[in-house]
Amino acid sequence: MLNATLPYLLHLFSLYQSIVPCSVPEQLPANTVDSQQYLGEWYFIAAVSHREADIREYRAMDNVLFTVEETAKNTLLMTGHVRIGENCINQTWIYHIRPERDDLEVEGRPQRRTLLWSGKWVNCSDCIIVQEVEPPVDSTGTEDSLNRHMLYARQSDVDSEMVTAFLKNLACHNMSASVKLPQEKGCCRCHGHLG
C-alpha cells in the first residue's frame, strides 16, 4: 500500500513546493544600510551550507563573540574571540563598504562576497544573517567553492525556535549541512551572557 501511495505523496509535496516556494530573507545592502546599528557585540550562533566542508571549521568551536568597530569611514574591523576547548583565539578581519557594491569586501579576499540578510527571516530583530560566497575555483566549475550562511545574535541565549527557523529556511534551499555552537564553556571576552 505504501508503495502505491508514495509516488502520489511525493507528487503532492512537489506541487506544494511549486505553489509555496522557499522564502528568502530581506537583503541588507551594505552600501545603503546604516552600519552604525551593526557595531558592537554579536554572538555566533549557527552556520549552514550545502557542504560539510564549508562549515567544518566551526565544529571545534564552543562559542564565539564578535566585536564590530568602525575604524575609518566605510571600514569595519571585526574581531572574533573564539573558544576552542580550553583555549581562546582572537582573529580579526577588515571589511570595506564600497559605494558600488551591495556586499562587504573582505580585505585580502577580493573574490569573496559577504552579504547581509535581515534576522527577521528567522523572527529575530536582534539577529543578522551573514552569507559568504566564493566563485568556483576554476572557470569550468558550476558550483561556488564556498557558500555558507551564519546566524549572529546580540545575545548568546537565543530562542531555539529562531535557530530552528534558520535551519529549516535554509534546508528549503537545499542547505542541510549545519552546526550550532554548543556555548557550554565560558566565552573568552563576555560582558554578561556566557562567562
Disulfide bonds with the S-S distance in Angstrom:
Cys22-Cys172 1.90
Cys88-Cys188 2.13
Cys124-Cys127 2.00
Cys187-Cys190 1.07
